[in-house]
Amino acid sequence: MAEKKKRGCIARTFLLLTAAVVVLVIIVSIASSGESEQAEPITARRGEMVQTKRFEISIQKLEMRDEVGNDFFNSSPAEGGVYVALKYKYKNISDEPIGSFSTPSAELVGPNSTGYSRDSGASSSFAVETEIDQKILSDLNPGIAVTTVDVFEISKEQISSGQWHIEISSTPKVVVPLPVKS
């Protein structure tokens, strides 16, 4: 008889803890639902500076390239390809340091909303060619600005097939239309 009471007490305790966890998860998801809503994106063009919640972002260079790098460290796209080279600067305008995984990053987006990642090798070559001071694995303290680059490789055929743009992650995100290639 004592064994049945003990099992019943354990079962009730387990059910109460499970119910408490479920209620807590519901409360947290309701409270954070407003945070996940994205503000309207900001459109920026080369030479413009835009302000987001935590950053000032300026587009310094955005161009189509057949090669990036210098005499010693360079990269060319595959046959039929072209590079989209982006150089941009961002400044921490918040009151707190921002971790390296929370700083802006860029993605190339095609006409069908497909996102394309940067080409790491070509981006490294472009970084050698240009003057950058991007922090790697360190916080960006308030008032500090850094310059970085990203290079994307796509086919020449695709680039002429519609509206392409760069999306820079931030809140709100920054959208940079690609220049029309003639």
MITOR-836510 format. One record per residue: x, y, z of N, C-alpha, C in turn; residue number from 1. Coordinates in pm, whole numbers, m for minus. Layout:
N
X|Y|Z|X|Y|Z|X|Y|Z|NUM
...
REM end
This chain:
182
81|m120|0|0|0|0|86|127|0|1
192|128|77|281|244|84|350|266|m50|2
379|153|m119|442|161|m252|350|230|m351|3
220|202|m349|123|267|m440|114|416|m413|4
113|456|m284|106|598|m249|231|671|m298|5
347|604|m284|472|666|m328|472|687|m479|6
425|586|m556|418|599|m702|320|708|m742|7
207|716|m673|107|819|m702|161|958|m676|8
237|974|m571|297|1103|m537|401|1143|m642|9
482|1046|m684|582|1073|m787|515|1110|m918|10
409|1041|m956|337|1069|m1080|276|1209|m1077|11
215|1247|m964|155|1381|m952|264|1489|m960|12
375|1465|m892|485|1561|m896|536|1578|m1039|13
553|1466|m1110|598|1470|m1249|500|1548|m1335|14
370|1523|m1320|268|1594|m1399|268|1743|m1367|15
282|1779|m1239|287|1921|m1203|410|1990|m1261|16
525|1924|m1256|646|1982|m1314|634|1997|m1465|17
578|1897|m1531|558|1904|m1675|464|2019|m1711|18
356|2032|m1637|261|2141|m1662|328|2276|m1640|19
411|2288|m1535|479|2414|m1508|575|2449|m1621|20
646|2350|m1673|739|2375|m1784|662|2418|m1909|21
552|2354|m1939|471|2390|m2057|421|2534|m2043|22
370|2570|m1926|321|2706|m1903|435|2807|m1918|23
552|2773|m1866|668|2861|m1878|708|2880|m2024|24
709|2773|m2101|743|2783|m2244|643|2870|m2317|25
516|2856|m2287|412|2937|m2352|431|3084|m2317|26
457|3114|m2191|477|3253|m2149|598|3314|m2218|27
709|3241|m2223|830|3291|m2288|807|3313|m2437|28
737|3221|m2503|714|3239|m2648|621|3356|m2675|29
523|3380|m2590|435|3495|m2609|513|3625|m2585|30
596|3625|m2481|673|3745|m2450|774|3779|m2557|31
833|3678|m2620|935|3705|m2721|880|3715|m2862|32
750|3694|m2881|694|3698|m3017|707|3835|m3080|33
702|3941|m3004|718|4075|m3058|859|4100|m3108|34
958|4033|m3047|1097|4052|m3087|1126|3993|m3224|35
1053|3888|m3262|1084|3820|m3387|1028|3893|m3509|36
939|3986|m3488|884|4061|m3601|993|4150|m3660|37
1010|4143|m3789|1113|4221|m3856|1056|4355|m3899|38
1137|4457|m3881|1100|4588|m3930|1120|4590|m4081|39
1063|4688|m4146|1082|4703|m4291|1230|4720|m4321|40
1279|4651|m4424|1421|4666|m4459|1453|4808|m4504|41
1579|4844|m4485|1630|4974|m4529|1704|4952|m4660|42
1678|5034|m4760|1750|5024|m4887|1867|5121|m4885|43
1983|5072|m4922|2104|5155|m4926|2169|5143|m5063|44
2239|5244|m5103|2315|5242|m5228|2461|5272|m5196|45
2546|5247|m5293|2688|5271|m5273|2711|5417|m5233|46
2794|5436|m5132|2824|5570|m5084|2731|5620|m4975|47
2620|5552|m4955|2524|5595|m4852|2555|5530|m4718|48
2520|5599|m4611|2529|5546|m4477|2387|5533|m4425|49
2353|5415|m4372|2221|5395|m4313|2238|5354|m4167|50
2136|5381|m4088|2142|5350|m3946|2037|5245|m3912|51
2081|5141|m3842|1991|5038|m3792|1984|5051|m3640|52
1927|4953|m3576|1911|4960|m3432|2045|4970|m3358|53
2146|4893|m3404|2273|4890|m3333|2394|4931|m3417|54
2372|4957|m3547|2486|4985|m3635|2459|5101|m3729|55
2567|5170|m3767|2570|5255|m3885|2641|5171|m3990|56
2580|5159|m4107|2638|5077|m4213|2652|5163|m4337|57
2771|5159|m4398|2791|5233|m4523|2848|5138|m4628|58
2792|5148|m4748|2835|5067|m4861|2944|5144|m4933|59
3064|5092|m4933|3176|5162|m4994|3203|5119|m5137|60
3178|4992|m5167|3204|4942|m5302|3111|4825|m5329|61
3052|4823|m5447|2969|4710|m5492|2983|4705|m5643|62
3048|4599|m5691|3076|4592|m5834|3090|4448|m5881|63
3072|4429|m6012|3095|4301|m6077|3243|4295|m6113|64
3307|4180|m6088|3450|4167|m6113|3481|4033|m6181|65
3583|4035|m6265|3632|3911|m6328|3752|3854|m6253|66
3802|3931|m6155|3916|3886|m6077|3924|3973|m5951|67
3969|3914|m5841|3993|3990|m5718|4128|3949|m5663|68
4191|4038|m5590|4319|4007|m5528|4431|4095|m5581|69
4555|4050|m5552|4672|4122|m5601|4760|4024|m5680|70
4884|4064|m5709|4973|3980|m5789|5005|3845|m5723|71
5003|3840|m5592|5046|3720|m5520|4930|3635|m5469|72
4817|3695|m5445|4705|3624|m5385|4578|3671|m5456|73
4536|3595|m5558|4421|3639|m5636|4328|3522|m5666|74
4213|3556|m5718|4111|3456|m5748|4029|3502|m5868|75
3993|3404|m5952|3907|3431|m6067|3787|3337|m6060|76
3671|3382|m6108|3554|3295|m6105|3570|3180|m6205|77
3490|3077|m6186|3490|2965|m6280|3440|3013|m6416|78
3462|2932|m6518|3419|2968|m6653|3268|2997|m6653|79
3233|3110|m6711|3092|3152|m6717|3046|3226|m6593|80
3136|3245|m6496|3099|3310|m6372|3148|3453|m6362|81
3096|3522|m6265|3136|3659|m6235|3133|3675|m6083|82
3221|3760|m6033|3219|3792|m5890|3136|3917|m5865|83
3063|3915|m5756|2998|4034|m5703|3078|4069|m5578|84
3151|4180|m5584|3240|4220|m5475|3178|4335|m5396|85
3173|4316|m5265|3112|4414|m5175|3212|4454|m5068|86
3226|4585|m5047|3307|4638|m4938|3215|4729|m4858|87
3205|4703|m4728|3119|4788|m4645|3179|4808|m4507|88
3130|4913|m4443|3180|4952|m4311|3062|4952|m4215|89
3085|4907|m4093|2980|4917|m3993|3040|4964|m3860|90
2958|5040|m3787|3001|5099|m3660|2900|5062|m3553|91
2949|5024|m3437|2863|4993|m3324|2813|5124|m3264|92
2684|5152|m3276|2627|5275|m3221|2546|5248|m3095|93
2556|5125|m3043|2485|5092|m2920|2572|5129|m2799|94
2520|5101|m2681|2592|5131|m2558|2668|5010|m2505|95
2665|4898|m2578|2726|4774|m2529|2813|4710|m2637|96
2915|4633|m2595|2993|4557|m2692|2902|4457|m2765|97
2932|4432|m2892|2855|4337|m2972|2947|4222|m3010|98
2905|4100|m2979|2985|3982|m3005|3008|3960|m3154|99
3116|3891|m3187|3153|3872|m3328|3047|3797|m3408|100
2967|3713|m3343|2864|3641|m3415|2735|3721|m3430|101
2733|3843|m3376|2616|3929|m3387|2641|4052|m3474|102
2758|4059|m3536|2786|4171|m3625|2723|4145|m3761|103
2705|4248|m3843|2641|4229|m3973|2717|4132|m4063|104
2642|4058|m4143|2700|3972|m4246|2616|3987|m4371|105
2676|3958|m4486|2608|3982|m4614|2573|3850|m4682|106
2467|3857|m4761|2422|3743|m4842|2372|3798|m4974|107
2405|3730|m5082|2355|3768|m5214|2221|3700|m5234|108
2119|3775|m5278|1985|3721|m5295|1940|3739|m5439|109
1895|3630|m5499|1851|3632|m5638|1706|3670|m5655|110
1660|3679|m5780|1524|3722|m5809|1417|3629|m5750|111
1451|3504|m5726|1354|3411|m5669|1369|3398|m5518|112
1438|3493|m5456|1461|3500|m5312|1555|3393|m5258|113
1631|3329|m5345|1731|3232|m5300|1855|3307|m5251|114
1905|3269|m5135|2023|3332|m5080|2149|3256|m5116|115
2256|3328|m5147|2385|3270|m5184|2490|3315|m5084|116
2569|3219|m5035|2676|3249|m4940|2797|3307|m5011|117
2880|3369|m4933|3002|3429|m4987|3101|3321|m5027|118
3189|3354|m5119|3298|3267|m5161|3417|3303|m5071|119
3452|3214|m4980|3555|3244|m4879|3691|3273|m4942|120
3731|3194|m5041|3861|3216|m5105|3867|3349|m5177|121
3764|3378|m5256|3760|3505|m5328|3750|3623|m5230|122
3675|3604|m5122|3664|3711|m5021|3800|3739|m4957|123
3878|3633|m4932|4012|3652|m4876|4102|3726|m4974|124
4093|3690|m5102|4173|3760|m5204|4134|3907|m5212|125
4005|3936|m5207|3957|4074|m5213|4001|4151|m5088|126
4004|4082|m4974|4050|4147|m4850|4196|4188|m4860|127
4278|4105|m4927|4419|4139|m4948|4431|4262|m5038|128
4343|4269|m5138|4346|4381|m5234|4303|4513|m5170|129
4206|4507|m5082|4150|4628|m5020|4202|4643|m4878|130
4177|4757|m4820|4217|4781|m4682|4098|4753|m4591|131
4108|4644|m4516|4001|4612|m4420|4061|4604|m4280|132
3975|4619|m4182|4018|4607|m4043|3913|4531|m3961|133
3852|4434|m4023|3748|4355|m3958|3804|4279|m3838|134
3726|4273|m3731|3763|4198|m3612|3721|4053|m3632|135
3807|3962|m3592|3774|3820|m3602|3769|3766|m3460|136
3654|3715|m3422|3634|3654|m3291|3663|3748|m3174|137
3632|3875|m3190|3640|3967|m3077|3520|4060|m3083|138
3481|4110|m2967|3366|4200|m2959|3395|4331|m3030|139
3288|4391|m3080|3297|4525|m3138|3243|4622|m3033|140
3332|4700|m2975|3294|4789|m2867|3220|4912|m2919|141
3142|4977|m2833|3068|5097|m2874|3159|5203|m2934|142
3113|5263|m3045|3186|5369|m3110|3294|5322|m3206|143
3318|5192|m3214|3422|5137|m3302|3360|5099|m3436|144
3432|5133|m3543|3388|5099|m3679|3492|5009|m3744|145
3446|4914|m3825|3536|4826|m3900|3489|4817|m4045|146
3583|4787|m4132|3555|4769|m4274|3576|4622|m4308|147
3485|4566|m4388|3496|4426|m4427|3456|4408|m4573|148
3481|4290|m4626|3447|4260|m4765|3381|4123|m4774|149
3303|4105|m4878|3245|3976|m4914|3242|3968|m5065|150
3270|3849|m5118|3265|3826|m5262|3176|3705|m5286|151
3089|3717|m5385|2996|3610|m5422|3021|3574|m5567|152
3012|3445|m5599|3031|3400|m5736|2899|3347|m5791|153
2858|3402|m5904|2736|3354|m5971|2762|3351|m6122|154
2674|3284|m6193|2694|3277|m6338|2652|3408|m6403|155
2722|3443|m6511|2690|3565|m6585|2548|3556|m6640|156
2506|3437|m6675|2371|3417|m6729|2266|3449|m6623|157
2289|3403|m6500|2192|3428|m6393|2183|3576|m6356|158
2297|3643|m6352|2298|3783|m6307|2215|3872|m6399|159
2202|3833|m6525|2124|3914|m6618|1977|3874|m6621|160
1938|3778|m6535|1802|3726|m6542|1704|3790|m6444|161
1740|3898|m6381|1644|3961|m6291|1709|4050|m6188|162
1631|4087|m6090|1675|4179|m5986|1749|4103|m5876|163
1874|4135|m5857|1958|4078|m5752|1988|4186|m5649|164
2010|4145|m5526|2049|4242|m5424|2131|4173|m5315|165
2197|4255|m5237|2271|4209|m5119|2183|4238|m4999|166
2176|4143|m4906|2109|4166|m4778|2214|4162|m4669|167
2221|4268|m4593|2313|4275|m4480|2231|4255|m4354|168
2268|4153|m4278|2191|4120|m4158|2209|4228|m4052|169
2099|4275|m4001|2093|4373|m3894|1945|4386|m3860|170
1912|4469|m3764|1772|4494|m3733|1746|4642|m3751|171
1673|4683|m3854|1623|4600|m3965|1736|4565|m4062|172
1708|4469|m4152|1811|4431|m4249|1828|4544|m4350|173
1946|4546|m4411|1979|4647|m4511|1984|4578|m4646|174
1914|4633|m4744|1908|4577|m4879|1981|4671|m4973|175
2074|4611|m5050|2155|4690|m5143|2133|4632|m5284|176
2059|4703|m5372|2038|4653|m5507|2171|4645|m5584|177
2186|4540|m5664|2305|4529|m5747|2298|4628|m5862|178
2413|4683|m5899|2412|4771|m6017|2375|4691|m6141|179
2303|4753|m6231|2263|4685|m6354|2385|4673|m6442|180
2412|4550|m6486|2528|4525|m6573|2481|4534|m6717|181
2551|4614|m6795|2513|4630|m6934|2591|4539|m7024|182
REM end
